[in-house]
Amino acid sequence: MSEARSIDTLVLRRAGLGTAVAGVVVVVISGIVAGSSGAVGAILGTILVIVFFSVGQFALGAVLKSNPHMALTMALTLYLVKVGVLLLIIILFADTTLFDTKTFAAAILTGTMVWTVVEVWIFGTSKVLYVDPESSRDSQIK
């Protein structure tokens, strides 16, 4: 259980930090290219991605604690739901004049890509047990 908690924390810290750094870069570029409305759009897009993916990571962690066999199914479902909701938000704000929608979309796309790449890198390089060695020892004793 502590392994799942530590991997969740690792993902939230590293992917969140990577996404925030990429967001700052997008905000600066958007501010230069599109002015203050571009910077506002990029800030909102970056915050949206960090919130969405953090909530998804917490939900996945909760499922892993209670039912680890559903990990892959839940991860793929959460990813599809998050990307679908992000697409819906982009569509809903397509005609807004509150901020630059192109920089908003660029920040969402950039943030989603950075979060996903960092998350894949973490899971690819971390040694996470997918079999609980304690449960196999318990079954051999009985």
GIRAVEN-V733848 format. One record per residue. N is the residue number from 1. RES is the residue in one letter. SS is DSSP state (h for helix, s for strand, l for the rest). D_LAST is the distance of its C-alpha to the last C-alpha in whole Angstrom. Layout:
n->N res->RES ss->SS d_last->D_LAST
n->N res->RES ss->SS d_last->D_LAST
//
This chain:
n->1 res->M ss->l d_last->23
n->2 res->S ss->h d_last->25
n->3 res->E ss->h d_last->26
n->4 res->A ss->h d_last->27
n->5 res->R ss->h d_last->29
n->6 res->S ss->h d_last->31
n->7 res->I ss->h d_last->31
n->8 res->D ss->h d_last->33
n->9 res->T ss->h d_last->35
n->10 res->L ss->h d_last->36
n->11 res->V ss->h d_last->37
n->12 res->L ss->h d_last->39
n->13 res->R ss->h d_last->41
n->14 res->R ss->h d_last->42
n->15 res->A ss->h d_last->42
n->16 res->G ss->h d_last->44
n->17 res->L ss->h d_last->46
n->18 res->G ss->h d_last->47
n->19 res->T ss->h d_last->48
n->20 res->A ss->h d_last->50
n->21 res->V ss->h d_last->52
n->22 res->A ss->h d_last->53
n->23 res->G ss->h d_last->54
n->24 res->V ss->h d_last->56
n->25 res->V ss->h d_last->58
n->26 res->V ss->h d_last->58
n->27 res->V ss->h d_last->60
n->28 res->V ss->h d_last->62
n->29 res->I ss->h d_last->63
n->30 res->S ss->h d_last->63
n->31 res->G ss->h d_last->66
n->32 res->I ss->h d_last->68
n->33 res->V ss->h d_last->68
n->34 res->A ss->h d_last->68
n->35 res->G ss->h d_last->69
n->36 res->S ss->h d_last->67
n->37 res->S ss->h d_last->66
n->38 res->G ss->h d_last->64
n->39 res->A ss->h d_last->63
n->40 res->V ss->h d_last->62
n->41 res->G ss->h d_last->60
n->42 res->A ss->h d_last->58
n->43 res->I ss->h d_last->57
n->44 res->L ss->h d_last->56
n->45 res->G ss->h d_last->54
n->46 res->T ss->h d_last->52
n->47 res->I ss->h d_last->51
n->48 res->L ss->h d_last->50
n->49 res->V ss->h d_last->48
n->50 res->I ss->h d_last->46
n->51 res->V ss->h d_last->46
n->52 res->F ss->h d_last->44
n->53 res->F ss->h d_last->42
n->54 res->S ss->h d_last->41
n->55 res->V ss->h d_last->40
n->56 res->G ss->h d_last->38
n->57 res->Q ss->h d_last->36
n->58 res->F ss->h d_last->35
n->59 res->A ss->h d_last->34
n->60 res->L ss->h d_last->32
n->61 res->G ss->h d_last->30
n->62 res->A ss->h d_last->30
n->63 res->V ss->h d_last->28
n->64 res->L ss->h d_last->26
n->65 res->K ss->h d_last->24
n->66 res->S ss->h d_last->24
n->67 res->N ss->l d_last->23
n->68 res->P ss->h d_last->23
n->69 res->H ss->h d_last->23
n->70 res->M ss->h d_last->26
n->71 res->A ss->h d_last->28
n->72 res->L ss->h d_last->30
n->73 res->T ss->h d_last->31
n->74 res->M ss->h d_last->32
n->75 res->A ss->h d_last->34
n->76 res->L ss->h d_last->36
n->77 res->T ss->h d_last->37
n->78 res->L ss->h d_last->38
n->79 res->Y ss->h d_last->40
n->80 res->L ss->h d_last->42
n->81 res->V ss->h d_last->42
n->82 res->K ss->h d_last->44
n->83 res->V ss->h d_last->46
n->84 res->G ss->h d_last->47
n->85 res->V ss->h d_last->48
n->86 res->L ss->h d_last->50
n->87 res->L ss->h d_last->52
n->88 res->L ss->h d_last->53
n->89 res->I ss->h d_last->54
n->90 res->I ss->h d_last->56
n->91 res->I ss->h d_last->57
n->92 res->L ss->h d_last->58
n->93 res->F ss->l d_last->60
n->94 res->A ss->l d_last->62
n->95 res->D ss->l d_last->65
n->96 res->T ss->l d_last->65
n->97 res->T ss->l d_last->67
n->98 res->L ss->l d_last->65
n->99 res->F ss->l d_last->64
n->100 res->D ss->l d_last->64
n->101 res->T ss->h d_last->62
n->102 res->K ss->h d_last->62
n->103 res->T ss->h d_last->61
n->104 res->F ss->h d_last->58
n->105 res->A ss->h d_last->57
n->106 res->A ss->h d_last->57
n->107 res->A ss->h d_last->55
n->108 res->I ss->h d_last->52
n->109 res->L ss->h d_last->52
n->110 res->T ss->h d_last->52
n->111 res->G ss->h d_last->49
n->112 res->T ss->h d_last->47
n->113 res->M ss->h d_last->47
n->114 res->V ss->h d_last->47
n->115 res->W ss->h d_last->44
n->116 res->T ss->h d_last->42
n->117 res->V ss->h d_last->43
n->118 res->V ss->h d_last->42
n->119 res->E ss->h d_last->39
n->120 res->V ss->h d_last->38
n->121 res->W ss->h d_last->39
n->122 res->I ss->h d_last->36
n->123 res->F ss->h d_last->34
n->124 res->G ss->h d_last->35
n->125 res->T ss->h d_last->35
n->126 res->S ss->l d_last->32
n->127 res->K ss->l d_last->29
n->128 res->V ss->l d_last->27
n->129 res->L ss->l d_last->23
n->130 res->Y ss->l d_last->22
n->131 res->V ss->l d_last->19
n->132 res->D ss->l d_last->16
n->133 res->P ss->h d_last->15
n->134 res->E ss->h d_last->13
n->135 res->S ss->h d_last->11
n->136 res->S ss->h d_last->10
n->137 res->R ss->h d_last->9
n->138 res->D ss->h d_last->7
n->139 res->S ss->h d_last->5
n->140 res->Q ss->h d_last->6
n->141 res->I ss->h d_last->4
n->142 res->K ss->l d_last->0
//
